[in-house]
Amino acid sequence: MSKALRAQQDMEKERETLQAWKERVGHELDRVVAFWMQHSHDQEHGGFFTCLGRDGQVYDDLKYVWLQGRQVWMYCRLYRTFERFHHAQLLDAAKAGGEFLLRYARVAPPGKKCAFVLTRDGRPVKVQRTIFSECFYTMAMDELWRTTGEARYQTEAVEMMDQIVHWVREDASELGRPQLQGAPAVEPMAVPMMLLNLVEQLGEADEELAGKYAELGDWCARRILQHVQRDGQAVLENVSEDGNELSGCLGRQQNPGHALEAGWFLLRHCIRKGDPELRAHVIDKFLLLPFHSGWDPDHGGLFYFQDADGFCPTQLEWAMKLWWPHSEAMIAFLMGYSDSGDPELLRLFYQVAEYTFCQVSTASLSPLEAEWGNGESLARLCSCPLAGHSRSAGLRVPGVPVLFVQLMKTPLPS
């Protein structure tokens, strides 16, 4: 057999394998969307129930702004991306969720600070001193604008985005976090990550906004890259504001799934800028490095937390194998392969996918159903009958299944 013929046969085999994964994930996505459409909609007050048992029963009617925004985003993205989800019921639910957010998410309008938790009828229960409720609010409003064409949603998204940028880069005092004398000035990786995600969201197919936020996107990328420490041998979750390693447990903390998530956020940034040198660096430091350090060599799966010096992490759940880090890894490796053509990234995608789907199948669950309840260990899913909770419902990482299926539409690199 000639070398060219063998290569052609290998390519056909890869296409067949990817097509099988695409069909499997697409089937699971259909099941999950049907479940949440049936059980999560609050017909009386608007918005969504997110604390659901696997049988759809509501066990807590509090509404979490992160999750309201994620579900609006998800429904809108499904509606405008997949023909089979292009129906009025999904769009009406997204609009109802968006209107709930417009009415109730902000604690004291016209101020922009959003609640973290609301009662079922929209009264504020708790506020976090972070930017993340506002980030998911922005994503929801931008997707509503793209889906409905109603300019008021885009206006709301841009105004909130500009407020978030002001808090992060100019004056964080409105967030209400006290400046304590002994507290180090910390930059968690989540902040520039989420801002970079918003830059990609608002700039999608919009040259004006893409230009407005181009410098911000570059700034976010630089801040994320500062988390590569120890001569390029570790991605640390927290660094000082000037990009140096912090002392103690906080400074040594690693989260492999979060690093992989940052990796595919950065990959989108590289693709948009057309920067192959940065892409290679991102693949090396944010895909391969955290995966190889975070993969359990004995039992498989990604650890939740690690300590860069090998001490036991202080997080009690550090050894749990959660769904969301594995979903981030699958997206990162598939995106990296789609853009670079590196077969090693495809092999790692298969490794993670086979482990993850095998573990969840052992628990007799839909894999994406497990994602909506991602706080459970993949090895212990049968012990906790929850499909969603205060930290995970809709999608913990908005659009992971959608990105998963969309990436599989991309032709294999030749």
N, C-alpha and C positions, 0 to 999 in steps of 0.2 A: 504494500500500500504506500502510495506516495505521501510525502509530508504535507502537501497542499490538501489532498483528499482527507487525510487524518484530521487536519485542522478544521476543515469544513464539517466533518462529522461531529467533532467536539463542539463546534459552535451550534449545530442543530440540537445536540443533546442539552446544551445550556439553555437554549430557547424553550425546549420542552419542559425542563425543570422549572424555569422561571414562570412559565405559563401555568404550571400546576400550582405553584405557590400563589400566583395572582388569583386563580380561581378559588383557592381555599380561603384566602384572606377576604376576597370579595363576598363569599358566602357567609363568613363570620360577621362581616360588617353589616350585611342585610339583617342578620338575626339580632344584632345588638341594637340597631336603629329601630327595628320593630318593637323590641322590648321597651326602650325608653320612650318611644312615641305612645305606647299603650299605657305605661304606668307613671310617667314622670310629670305629665302636664297638669298644672293646677287650673282647672276650668273656672274656679270661683274668683281667685285673686290674681291670676296671671303668674308668669314665671314657672319655675320647675321645682318639683320635689327631687332631691338628690340623695336622700338617705333612704335607700330601698333595700329590702331583702331580695334574695334571688327569685322569690315568687312574686315580686313586684309590690309587696306590702310596704307602706310608708311607716317607718319606725321613728322618724323625727321630722317635723315639718318646718324646721328652721331653713332659711335660704341663704346660701353662701355666695357672695357676689362674684368671687372667682369662678365658681361653677355655673352661675347664671350666664356670665359672659362667655364662657367656653361653649356652653350648649347652643347659645345663639349663633356664635361663630361657626360651630360645627354644622348646624342645620343649614345656614346660609351657604357654606362652602359645598356641602353635599348638593344643595338645590342647584347651584350654578355650575357644578362640575360634572355631575353624573346624570345622564338622561333619566335613569330609572328613579331618581329622587326628585325629579323636577315636577312636583305636584303641589297642589294648593294646601294640603294639610300640613306639609312640612314648612312651607313658607309662612302660613298663618301662625304656626307655633313659634317660629323664629321672631316674627313681628310682635307677637304677644309678649315674648320674653324680653325683647328690646324695649318695649313700652314700659314693662315693669321696671327695668333698669333706669330708664329715663325718669320715671316718677319717684323712685325710692332709693336708688343706689347712693346718691350724694347725701351726706349727713345734714348739711346746712346750706342748701342752695342760696345764693349763686356760687358759694364756695365749691371747689372741685373735689375735696376730700371725700372718698367713698367709704362706706361701711365695709366691714369684713363679713358680718353676719346680720341678717334681717329676720324679723318674724315672718310668719306666713303672709301677713297682710302688709308687710313692707316697713315696719318700724325698726329703727336701728338697734342692734343689741351689742355689737362690739366693733371697734375700729382698731386696725393695725397701724403701727407707725412705719409703714413701708409703702411702696408704690404699686404693689402687685394687683390689688383690687382695681385700681385705676388703669393698669395695663390691660387687663382682660375686658374692662369696660370699653376701652379704646378699640380693641380688636373686634368686639361685637358690633360697635357702631360703624366701623369701617366696612365690615362685611355686609351689614344691613344696607349701607349705601350702595355697595356694588351689586347687591341682589335686587333691591327695589328701585334704585335710581333716585331716591328721595334725598335731596341735598342736605336737609336738616341733620341727617345721620352723619354725613361726612363732616359737616361743621362741628358737630359734637365731638367727633373723633379727633379732629385736628386741634380743637381748643384743649381737649384733655391731654393730648400728646404734648403740646407746648407747655402745659402746666407741669407735667411729669419731668420734662427736660429742665425746666426751671428748678424744680426741687433737687434734681440730681446734680446739676452742674453749677447752680448759683446759690440757692438758699433752701436748705432742708428744714428750716425752723418750723414751717407750717405742718410738717409731719408730726411734730410734737415729741420727738425723741430727745430726752434730756442729754446734755453734754456733761458727762460725769468726769471728774478730774483724773481718775485712775483708769478710765476705759481707753484702750488703744483705738486709733483711727483706722477702722477696718473697711476694706472694700470686698464684699462678698461677690463672687463671680456672677451670681444671679442678676445683679443690677444691670451691668452692661450687656449681659445676655438678653434680658427682656427688652432693653432698649433697641438692641440690634434687630431683634425679632419684629418690633414695631416699625423700625425703619423699612424692613423688607415688606411688611404688610401694607403700610400706607403708600409706599412707592411703587407697588405693583401696577404696571401698565399706566402709570401716571407720571409723566416726565416732570411736571411742575413740582410735585411733592418729592419725587426722587431727587431732584436737584436741591430742593430746600433742605433735605435731611442727609445729603451726601456726606458732608463734613462730620455730622453726628455719627453716621455709620462707620466712618474711618476711626473716629475717636473710640467708639465701642469696641471695635476689633482690636485696637491697640491695648485697651484696658483688659480685655479678655486674655490676650497673649501674655500679659504680665503675670498671669497665674502659672505659667510654665517656669518652674524654679529648679534649683539644685543642678545647675549646668544642663538643663534640659531633660532631667531624669524624673521629674515629678510634676503633675498638675495639682496645685493646691487650691482648695475651695476658698480660702480667705488669704488675702495679702494686705499689706499696709497701703495707704492711699498713694504713696510714692512707688508702689510696685515691689516692695521687698518682703521677704518672709517674716512672719510674725513668730513670736516665741510661744511655747506651750502647746496644749492640745488643739486650741483654735487654729494655730498656724500650721500644725501637722495634718489637719483634717483633709481627707480625700473622699470624693464621691465619684466613683467610676462612671455611673450613669449620667451624672450631671456634666462631667467632662465630655462624654460622648455626645450629649445634647448640644453642648457648646460647639462641638466639632461640626455638626451638620448646620448649625446656624452660621458658623464661619465659612463652611463650604459654599453656602448660598451667596454669601458676600463675595467670595473669591470668584465664583462663576459670573456674578453680575459685573465685577470689575475686570474680568479676564486676566487674572493674575495666577499663572501656573506655578510660580515660585512659592507664593504664599499657600497655594493649594497643597503643594507637596509638604510644606512645613506643618500645616493643619492635619493632614492625614497621619503624619509621623507622630505628632505630639498630642493630638486630641482624639485620634481614633486608635492607632496601634498601641501607644504607650499606656493609656488607661485601661484598654481591654486586656492586654497581657498582664498588667499588674493586678487587675481586679478580678480576673477569671479564677474561680476555685479549681485548683489542679486535681483535687481529690474527688469532688462530687459534681463539678460543672456549675455553671451559672456565675453571675456577677455578684460580688459582695455589695451590700448597700453602702457601707462606709469602710474606710481604711485609715490607718495612721502611717504617715510617711516614714516613721522610724521603726515600724513594726510593733509598737505597743498595742495593747488591746484598745480599740476605739471606745470612747466614753458613751457613745450611743448604744443602748441595750439591743437595738434591732440591727446592729452592724452586720451580722452574718446572714440576715434574711435575704432570700432571693425574690425580689419583687418583680412584678411584670414590667413596670415602667422603665427601669434601666435597660432591660432587654429589648423593649420596643425602640428605645433611643438608639441602641446599638444596631438593630436591624436597619433602621432608617439611615443611620450614618454610613454603614458599610455599603448599602445599596446605592446611596447617593454618591459616595466616593467612587464606587465601581462604574456607575453610569457616566461620571464625568471623566475619570482617568483611564478606565479600561484595565486597571490592575486586577488580575485574576485572584490575587491573595485576598483582596477585599470581598470578592464574591464568595470565596471559600469561607471566610469568617462570617459572612451573612448566613450561609447555610448552617454553620456550626451553631450560631446563636438561635436561629429559627428552629432547627431540629430539637435542640435542648428545650426551648421554651414551649413549643407546641406539644412536645412529648410530656413535659411535666404537667401542663394544664389538662391534657387529654387523660392522664392518669387520674386526675381529680374529677373526671366526667363533666367538665365545663367547656363552654365555648371559650377559646383563647381571648377573644376581645371582650367577652363578658368579664373575664378575670381582670382585664385592664381597667374596667370601670370601677372595680374594687381593688385597686392596685396596692392597697396597704397590707394585703395578705401575702404571706410567703407562698411562692409557687409550690413549695413542698408541703404546705399545710392548708391548702385551699379548702379542703373538706371540713376543716374545723371551724370555719367562720362563714355563716350563711348570708353574707352581705354582698350585694352587687354594687353599692355605692355608699359613700359616706361623706363626712364633712370636708375631706381633703381631695376626694376623687369621685367625680361623677361627670357625666358627659364624657370628656376625655381629659385625663390629667395633662397630657401634652396635646394641645388642640391640634386635631388633624393628623395624628400619627397614622391611623388606618388609611385616611385619604391620601396622605403622602406616599404611604406604602404602596397602595394600588396605582397611584399616578406614576410613581417611579418605575413600576413594572410595565407601564405602557411605553417607556422609552426604549428605543431599539438598542440591542446589545452593541457595545463598542466593537468595531471591526479591526 
